[in-house]
Each structure stands twice: as C-alpha cells, then as structure tokens.
Amino acid sequence: MNVIRHQTAPNPDGCRWCGYDNPHGWQYLPGKGGHQWEQPTNAQRLARMRARRANRKEQ
C-alpha cells in the first residue's frame, strides 16, 4: 500500500522513511513504527529532486 505523506516532494535530504527534515525526533509510521531520522538512499534523493523539479515546471 502506498501512502502519500506530502503534497509536494519532500526535501531531498529528508528522512528516508517519512521525508521530514532533520531533526525530527521520533516519528511513527504505520508499517515502520517509531523511528528517528535516517539518511535517504541515493535513489530516493534523485527521485525527490526530479519530482521537485517537475513540480516547479508545472507552476
């Protein structure tokens, strides 16, 4: 199941799991549970940058 957590793509350096910026303390996500900020993967960073760029072009 895909869950949309953001109206726009998160910051490329946002948390791997929830996309929130660091520091974000403990966050809870269904399926993941409680977690602290974790570095996103390179693939996540690239996908987030591309989504943000595409969003800017649409406006």
Backbone torsions as a table, in degrees:
resi	resn	phi	psi	omega
1	MET	NA	127.9	177.0
2	ASN	-93.0	131.8	179.5
3	VAL	-115.6	126.1	177.1
4	ILE	-86.6	118.1	-177.6
5	ARG	-104.3	-13.8	-174.6
6	HIS	-136.1	145.5	174.5
7	GLN	-75.5	-31.1	174.3
8	THR	-123.6	167.9	179.8
9	ALA	-62.2	139.7	179.2
10	PRO	-69.3	166.1	174.1
11	ASN	-52.0	135.2	-179.7
12	PRO	-55.6	-27.3	179.0
13	ASP	-99.7	14.5	176.7
14	GLY	-69.1	168.2	-177.3
15	CYS	-50.8	139.9	178.3
16	ARG	-55.6	-37.7	-172.3
17	TRP	-92.2	-42.0	-174.2
18	CYS	-116.2	-15.0	178.4
19	GLY	86.5	-6.4	-179.5
20	TYR	-72.7	148.7	-179.1
21	ASP	-68.7	156.0	176.7
22	ASN	-88.2	138.1	1.2
23	PRO	-85.1	140.8	177.8
24	HIS	-125.3	7.2	178.4
25	GLY	60.8	-151.0	177.6
26	TRP	-88.2	132.7	174.9
27	GLN	-123.8	155.0	178.3
28	TYR	-119.8	133.2	175.2
29	LEU	-130.7	136.5	174.0
30	PRO	-59.0	134.6	-179.6
31	GLY	89.8	-26.8	178.7
32	LYS	-108.4	-36.0	-177.2
33	GLY	83.7	-158.4	-179.9
34	GLY	-75.0	140.6	179.9
35	HIS	-154.3	157.8	170.1
36	GLN	-101.1	172.3	-179.2
37	TRP	-58.2	134.7	173.8
38	GLU	-129.3	144.6	-179.3
39	GLN	-61.6	133.3	177.2
40	PRO	-71.8	157.8	176.9
41	THR	-74.3	163.3	176.9
42	ASN	-61.2	-37.2	178.9
43	ALA	-64.9	-39.2	177.5
44	GLN	-65.0	-43.8	179.1
45	ARG	-58.5	-47.3	-178.6
46	LEU	-62.9	-44.6	179.6
47	ALA	-63.2	-40.7	178.8
48	ARG	-65.7	-41.9	178.4
49	MET	-63.2	-42.9	179.7
50	ARG	-65.1	-41.3	179.4
51	ALA	-65.0	-41.7	179.2
52	ARG	-66.0	-39.3	178.0
53	ARG	-64.8	-43.7	179.7
54	ALA	-64.0	-37.1	178.6
55	ASN	-65.5	-38.7	178.5
56	ARG	-65.3	-36.9	-179.2
57	LYS	-68.6	-30.5	-179.3
58	GLU	-72.4	-25.1	-175.5
59	GLN	-84.3	NA	NA
